[in-house]
Every structure is written in C-alpha cells, then in structure tokens.
Amino acid sequence: MNHNQTSQSTTKPNHTQRDRFIDIGGLILSLVTIVGAIIWAFPIYWTLITSFKPETEVIVEGISLFPKNFTLEAYTFIWENTNIAGWYLNSFITSSFITFGVIISSAGCAYIISQLNFPGRRLLYILILGSFMVPIQALIVNHFILMAQFKLLNTWAGIILPQLIVPVVVIVYKQFFDAVPKEFKEAAQLDNASHFKILFKIYLPMNWGVTSALAIVTFIGAWNAFLWPFLAATGEATMTVPVGITQVKNSFGIVYARTMASAVLAGLPIAVVYLLFQRRITKAIMLSAGVKG
Amino acid sequence: MTQHKQNNNDNHSTANQSGINLSNVCKNFGNIKILENISLHINSGEFIVFLGPSGCGKSTLLRMIAGLEDIDEGQIHIGDRRVDQLAPNKRGIAMVFQNYALYPHMTVRQNMSFGLTNIGTDKKEIIRRVDEAASTLEITQLLDRRPAELSGGQRQRVAIGRAIVREPIAFLLDEPLSNLDAALRGRTRIELAQLHQRIKATMVYVTHDQTEAMTLANRIVIMNNRKIEQVGTPMEIYSKPVSRFVAGFIGSPAMNFMPITQFTNKDGKANISIGTTNINTDINVTDLTTDHSLTFGVRPDALSVAENGKGQLSGTVEIVERLGDRTLLHVRLSDNTIIVAEDIGKSRLEPNSAVSLNINLSETHIFDKQGKAYHVS
C-alpha cells in the first residue's frame, strides 16, 4: 500500500508535465493547421466575393474582403450570354458515361486478374501497374490523332473514350476482390452462377462501399477534367463546363467578376457532390493512395 | 424446367443405387503430393466423415469431390456418372462451407433461392422448396433477414438450407460446426444427425473434431499423411484401430502407449513385459515376425483402480483431473512412463498417493515398429 502511494506520488508530476507538454504541442499544431486552412481557403473565398462585386469595384486598388455593392450581374451575364446550360449537359453526360464505363470495365478487368487463372495473368497485371505510371499528358497526342482518325473530335464519344482508362481503379478493385474469401465464388459456382453473374451479383454488391467511393471520385475527376476535353471539344456544342468557362470574355478583354462567377458555377456541382458524399470521397482517396479504410 | 426436375429425380434414383466412388485419386500441388491413391466407396444415404489432423488432405479430398479442385489421377463417380471432368455445378452436389459463404447483401430467402434462380427454376417451385427447407430447419421466421442479422447457429442452418433446396445427390460439409461455440456445436451436431435421419441423403463431412466424427458418422475415414489410414464404423475404429496413429488419434484422453521390454509369442498369443510387470495377453500375434520396438497400447477406460492393491500395473498418482462423472488419474509407473487411467467420479485418490491398476486385457493392443496394430481377436 505504502509502496503504491510512493509510486503514485512520484509518477503524478511526470504525467502532468507530459500532459502539459502535449497540450502546448497540440495547441501549436492546431494554430498551424488553422493558418494553413485559411491560406488554402482564401482564394476560394476571394473568387466567391469577387463574383458578387460589380466590375468597377473589382478593379479598385486595395483589398476589400466584402462586396460593398452586392450584385448578381456577373451570374446573370453568364446565364444570358453563354451556352452554360449546354456545357453543364455535356459535362453531366460525359462524366456519367465515363464513371459508368470506368467502373464496369475496371471491375471486370480486376475480377479477371484477381479470380481467373490464365497464362499471362501476372504480365497483364504488371502492364496495368506500368500504365498507372504513364501520365495522361504523355499520351495526349496519340489520343488526339486516334480520335481524329476515328472522326470523333467534337463528339461526346471523343471526349469519353480516352478517359475510360483509369488503371488505379483496376488496382483498387483487384485488392478488394483478392480479399473476398474464395468460398463466396465457389458457393456461387455451385449455385450455377457464371463469372459474369458472380461479378455483378456477388463481388460488386459485396464491395458496394468501394464501388460508390470510386464512382464518386471518378465522376469528380471527369467533371473537372480540362486538358483532354479542351483538345477534343473545339466547338461550343460539345464543350464541358471547365472548357466553356474559358470562353467567358468579351471584346474588351477579361471581366474578372464574370470569370470568377463562371469558376464558381463550374465548381458548384462538385462542391455539392463533395458535401453530400464527404466520407465516401475521403475513403476513395485513401484507397487510391493504397490505404485500406 | 420439367426436364431439370426430372434430371434431379434421376440423380436421386441413381445415387440410391451407387453413391460416390473414388478410385486411385491423386492430387499434387506442383511437386508436392497432397493425396496419394485414394480409393473409397461411399454408400448412398451414408453419413461418412473424413477425420484427420490439419494438413492431412481431408478438405482437399472433399473439394475434389465437389469439383473445386482438379484431380491429377484417378476417377470420381457420383451415381453411375463419371464426374471428375465436370464443372462443380454439373455434379449434382451441394456444399456447406466452414465460413458458410452466405451472400451478405442478400436475404436468407435470396441466398437459398440464388442457385435455383440461376438454372431458371419456376418461381412457384423456388418458393415451395425454400419454404419447405426453411420449415425443416425451423428458420421460416428468418427468411427476410440478412446474414449479418443472424447468429452463428442460424447462419449454419441457412447454409444447410441453401444446400437442401438444390435437392442434391450428396451434401458435402466442410467443418460446418467449427465456427460455433461449444454449446451450440453440441446442439447443432444433434440437429444434423436428426436432419440426416429425416432426409436420408448422402452426406460427406470433414472435421478434425473426433467427437463430431464419432457421434455423426455411419463410417469414419481416418486420414493421415496424404493417405487413408482406416475406414470403419466409429466403434470399429475405436476398438480395433489398424495403426498406432489411429489408436492415438481417436479417443480422448488418448490411448496409453508403453514400451514392451520383453516379448514372447506363445501359441500365437503375446506374453509381454512392461518394466518389471509380466502380462499374458490374448492379443493375436500369429503374423508378428519381430520382437523389437514393440509398444503396448491400452485406453484409459480399460484401466481401473485395483481396490486390493494387486493390479498388473502400479505407480504414483501425479495429477488428478475430476470431470464429475469420472476422474482421470495421471500415473507415473516405475519406469517413469506416465499413463492415464479412469476412476469413478468420486475417486478418493489424491496426488502422490500410490495406486495399483487392473488392465482389461480384452481391450489391449500391440503395435510393431511400423505402427501396425495387433488386437485381441
């Protein structure tokens, strides 16, 4: 008993000192994080308030953190003078097809590599891993020539097809399919299910969490894609939102409030998607980075 | 549809004639031999249990019957059809997996009807079969639940239900009780035995639990080291093990083995010495050609405490295990061999007390150097 008391009396101050040290460390870390967040978020805030200012106020010298004269003029102009509704439609259709195509083809490819035994399976996987290391920019000229030869430039198909190749989705799916106990596939085989049915009725529903996470991230990526749609869609009719907003200018040059308003409009759907599916998106990003959630 | 039903009925009638036959089946993984020349006939309607230590190949053998593993040599017949080249779903069997493999996103009803839906069985027929199986297994109230909402025992029943609705020739069960706790395992074991009596289907069951094997099986197949060691009824295997491995593997506590110091073949019967004790046994050793490296075997239940202190073996009690209905005595003999003997539940013996043991000579065995067993005929 005495011994316990002694040990308590000697260890207690140490604990307090350590706790205090952790508290101060934590406080500094929190402050650094907050400052970092402000630095990161400030351009977004600046974009937002600029879009609500009249152009005369935008070009005034000095920094004004709030609009003195709140106006929706920039938004009204974009809505009335550009084809933004068409760009939204193009973005929505191409992003949806890309998402659907990427998920289906990647899941199928991952199932084949993960579950079927055939000569060259390992080589195929290595090739997919290898292609993961080639950036899309390195292939963009090839894609352009290919799409031009197929006469698919300025078409939805031309925007969609080169964006269907997303090796990281195959790799993530393969990891998850590898982790499904083999008994599920065997039980399904005994239940007369074909491989097609095993994938779509067993493996994909069993991995619904990762599928939805990957689908959301793919959709966001496709919506935000600029370089390839910029090259593939030169006519207004097939432009996506990120490409279309580059057209928001008049004969007097750039009007900052309108440019900022178009940036807000381009990012708005993605911001809504992010707010709705925050957890799943975080999970997908962790999966893509190789961290299992 | 009708044809499928007829096929099923045909399968049943064929199985009734001939069961499952394995002839000279071999399996290798690369250069490693997993199973060597396995030949076995499983009768129709029989409950047969593959029993053996981990890694002996029993699950592989079951999976080969199911078609989930290819065979390298030999033939497998189910009914009078050769099936070793057929896909798993063409063999007319159903399997219950160790982890049940119930599809987690489907309800119990969907799990049970998945196989029938895939072969295009009529919806009314699917509902009839599922309801009938659910009623047999008393899981009707669980049909709309998902596997995650079920207990281990309920999942196990659903897995069996999924097998029953397919009306297979044979049920293959791969350690289906090993994920259950001890109490539930005991209850489910009895239910399985009752189910087999009711549906009278051929069941091939893999386990490493000898209690399950002894209580469920019509016949047990003891496997060791890639081969079948012995096939027999539970009591044949318990009382007449063909080898030292089988003798030591079956029975809890295990059989006692004592080195024989002197051996004489007297008119085909063995007279032996264990330490300083001479025992004249009735063990038939007519064809025993060597007197070297012999071992005497006797089960704990064939040893009893000699009240008058004049038993064949004597020693000192080291540990007393009181199990309620009986007491297990760990006794050190004069040659330092430790053996286990059974006494009554209210045994008066305590550690360090001297004890004398009688041997029931009709239940003794001798094993030669190769492990071959000799019994009282």
Interface residues (C-beta under 8 A of the other chain):
Chain A: P181 E183 F184 E186 A187 A188 Q189 L190 D191 N192 A193 K197 K201 I202 P205 M206 W208
Chain B: A66 L68 A87 P88 N89 I93 A94 M95 F97 Q98 N99 A101 Y103 P104 H105 F114 G115 N118 I119 R162 R166
